[in-house]
Amino acid sequence: MDELADVLDRGIREVPDWPSPGVLFRDMSPLLAEPGALATVVTSLAEATASWGPLDRVAGIEARGFVLGAPLAVARGAGFVPVRKAGKLPGDVHTEAYDLEYGTATLELQADAVAHGQRVLVVDDVLATGGTAAATVSLLRATGALVVGVAVLLELVDLSGRRRLGDTPVVALRSL
């Protein structure tokens, strides 16, 4: 078994019925606690996205996208910008509302975080239904950014999240 597969096997824990009944949550906390595992994942994400060319920014989606996105930005020689839930960022912000299975949510990005024409990679831990990733891509494009792709640790293929991203390239280190 290769190193990445071994790291993912040991580092992703399944938590049934969390945060609500019927949901099987994929928890990457064990991966973060294992020395060297985060480095293996970040290196793998950097290699998997290298063909997308140089980056100006990596946008991490709150909150686990911060944990993966910040070191990935360092590895790719880019700046890091957080995409946060509404009301968490100071100053002027761009906002994007989107539908969830049971309601709506809003994401925000500081207005000066990404300049028109900058090349941005979106990072999160899991691509499930794709709503949050699609809202993030839309938010960034509204600023004039060029979204080069979306990178995730895990993709839950049966939930068809990739379809909501249209022609945006997606890379997942593991598909389930």
C-alpha positions as CSV (number, residue, x, y, z in Angstrom):
1,M,0.0,0.0,0.0
2,D,1.4,3.4,-0.8
3,E,2.1,6.0,1.9
4,L,-0.9,8.3,1.1
5,A,-3.4,5.4,1.1
6,D,-2.0,4.2,4.4
7,V,-2.2,7.7,5.9
8,L,-5.9,8.1,4.8
9,D,-6.8,4.6,6.0
10,R,-5.4,5.4,9.5
11,G,-6.3,9.1,9.6
12,I,-10.0,9.2,8.6
13,R,-12.5,8.1,11.2
14,E,-16.1,7.4,10.4
15,V,-18.6,8.8,13.0
16,P,-22.1,7.5,12.5
17,D,-25.1,9.7,13.1
18,W,-23.2,12.9,13.5
19,P,-24.0,15.8,13.4
20,S,-27.5,14.3,12.9
21,P,-29.1,10.8,12.6
22,G,-28.4,9.1,9.3
23,V,-25.2,11.1,8.5
24,L,-21.8,9.3,8.4
25,F,-19.3,12.0,9.2
26,R,-15.7,11.6,8.0
27,D,-13.5,13.0,10.8
28,M,-9.9,13.9,9.9
29,S,-8.8,14.6,13.5
30,P,-6.8,11.3,13.7
31,L,-4.9,12.3,10.6
32,L,-4.0,15.7,12.2
33,A,-2.8,14.0,15.4
34,E,-0.4,11.6,13.6
35,P,3.1,13.0,13.1
36,G,3.9,13.3,9.4
37,A,0.4,12.6,8.2
38,L,-0.6,16.2,7.5
39,A,2.7,16.7,5.6
40,T,1.9,13.6,3.4
41,V,-1.6,14.9,2.6
42,V,-0.4,18.5,1.9
43,T,2.4,17.2,-0.4
44,S,-0.1,15.0,-2.2
45,L,-2.5,17.9,-2.7
46,A,0.4,20.1,-4.0
47,E,1.4,17.4,-6.5
48,A,-2.1,16.7,-7.6
49,T,-2.8,20.4,-8.3
50,A,0.6,21.3,-9.8
51,S,-0.6,20.8,-13.4
52,W,-3.1,23.6,-12.8
53,G,-0.2,26.1,-12.9
54,P,0.9,28.8,-10.6
55,L,-1.4,30.2,-7.9
56,D,-1.8,33.6,-6.3
57,R,-4.1,32.4,-3.5
58,V,-5.4,29.3,-1.8
59,A,-8.9,29.8,-0.5
60,G,-9.7,27.5,2.5
61,I,-13.4,26.9,3.4
62,E,-14.2,27.1,7.1
63,A,-13.0,25.3,9.1
64,R,-11.2,22.2,8.0
65,G,-10.3,23.8,4.7
66,F,-8.2,26.2,6.8
67,V,-6.2,23.3,8.2
68,L,-5.4,21.9,4.7
69,G,-5.4,25.2,2.8
70,A,-2.8,27.2,4.8
71,P,0.0,24.6,4.5
72,L,-1.0,23.9,0.9
73,A,-0.6,27.7,0.2
74,V,2.9,27.6,1.6
75,A,3.7,24.5,-0.4
76,R,2.4,26.1,-3.6
77,G,4.0,29.5,-3.0
78,A,0.7,31.3,-2.7
79,G,-1.1,33.4,-0.2
80,F,-4.0,32.0,1.9
81,V,-7.4,33.5,2.3
82,P,-10.2,32.2,4.5
83,V,-13.7,31.8,3.3
84,R,-15.9,32.1,6.4
85,K,-19.4,31.8,7.7
86,A,-21.3,35.1,7.8
87,G,-20.3,37.6,10.5
88,K,-16.8,36.2,11.2
89,L,-14.6,38.6,9.1
90,P,-13.9,42.3,9.9
91,G,-14.2,45.1,7.3
92,D,-15.9,45.0,3.9
93,V,-16.8,41.5,2.7
94,H,-18.2,39.9,-0.4
95,T,-21.1,37.5,0.4
96,E,-22.7,34.4,-1.2
97,A,-25.8,32.8,0.1
98,Y,-26.6,29.2,-0.8
99,D,-29.1,26.5,-0.1
100,L,-28.4,23.6,2.3
101,E,-30.5,20.5,2.7
102,Y,-32.4,22.2,5.6
103,G,-32.2,25.9,5.0
104,T,-29.6,28.4,3.8
105,A,-26.2,29.6,4.7
106,T,-23.9,32.5,3.8
107,L,-20.2,32.5,3.1
108,E,-18.0,35.6,3.2
109,L,-14.6,36.7,1.9
110,Q,-12.9,39.9,2.8
111,A,-13.3,42.4,-0.1
112,D,-9.5,43.0,-0.5
113,A,-8.5,39.3,-0.1
114,V,-8.4,38.4,-3.8
115,A,-7.7,40.8,-6.7
116,H,-9.3,40.7,-10.1
117,G,-7.5,38.1,-12.3
118,Q,-5.7,36.3,-9.5
119,R,-5.5,32.5,-9.8
120,V,-7.2,30.8,-6.8
121,L,-7.4,27.2,-5.7
122,V,-10.3,26.3,-3.4
123,V,-9.6,23.7,-0.7
124,D,-11.8,21.8,1.7
125,D,-11.8,18.4,3.5
126,V,-14.8,16.8,1.9
127,L,-16.8,17.3,-1.3
128,A,-20.2,15.9,-0.6
129,T,-23.3,17.6,-2.2
130,G,-21.1,20.4,-3.5
131,G,-23.2,23.3,-2.2
132,T,-20.4,24.9,-0.1
133,A,-17.7,24.4,-2.8
134,A,-20.0,25.8,-5.5
135,A,-20.9,28.8,-3.4
136,T,-17.2,29.4,-2.7
137,V,-16.4,29.2,-6.4
138,S,-19.2,31.6,-7.2
139,L,-18.1,34.0,-4.5
140,L,-14.5,34.1,-5.8
141,R,-15.6,34.5,-9.4
142,A,-17.8,37.4,-8.4
143,T,-14.5,39.2,-7.3
144,G,-13.0,38.6,-10.7
145,A,-10.7,35.8,-9.5
146,L,-9.9,32.9,-11.8
147,V,-10.7,29.7,-9.9
148,V,-8.3,27.1,-11.2
149,G,-9.9,24.2,-9.3
150,V,-11.1,22.6,-6.2
151,A,-9.0,20.2,-4.1
152,V,-10.3,18.0,-1.4
153,L,-9.2,15.2,0.9
154,L,-12.3,13.1,0.2
155,E,-15.0,13.0,-2.4
156,L,-18.3,11.3,-1.5
157,V,-19.1,10.3,-5.1
158,D,-22.7,9.1,-4.5
159,L,-23.7,12.6,-3.4
160,S,-22.7,14.1,-6.9
161,G,-21.1,17.2,-5.6
162,R,-18.8,17.5,-8.5
163,R,-21.8,18.0,-10.8
164,R,-22.7,21.3,-9.0
165,L,-19.2,22.6,-9.8
166,G,-19.8,22.5,-13.6
167,D,-16.6,22.8,-15.5
168,T,-14.4,23.6,-12.5
169,P,-11.6,21.0,-12.2
170,V,-11.8,18.9,-9.0
171,V,-9.1,16.7,-7.5
172,A,-9.8,14.4,-4.5
173,L,-7.1,12.3,-2.8
174,R,-9.7,9.6,-2.1
175,S,-13.2,9.0,-3.6
176,L,-15.7,7.0,-1.6
